[in-house]
Amino acid sequence: MASNAERQRAYRQRHLQDVDSIGARLNLVVSVQAKAQLGRLARHHGVSQRAMLERLLAEAEQAAAGAVGYFD
């Protein structure tokens, strides 16, 4: 019989990968305001919070990529 920790580990492994079998777990705490903002943005754009966060990060990186020393 598996312990709670073993069951939790197995659950996380099963849900770690996405459709393309790639992914990385990001476990963090954000402010209530930031969580609400992410939720509102995701609903507005009709995407998941994960997709919205990925889009925002890609846009921010693209904007910063022109900065001197960004890739250093």
C-alpha positions, 0 to 999 in steps of 0.5 A: 500500500502506497503512502500519501507521499507516494500517491502524491508523487505519482499524481504529480508525475502523471499530471506534469506533462502536457500534450507534447510531453514537455513541461515543468512544474512551477510552484509559487505564491503570488498576491491575491491581486496578481491571481485575480488579474491573471484570472481576469485576463485569461477569461477575457482572452478565452484561454487558461491561466497557464496559456495566459501566463505563457503568452504574457511571458513571451510578450515580455521577453520579446519586448526585452530582447532588444535591450542591451545585455539581455542575452548576457 
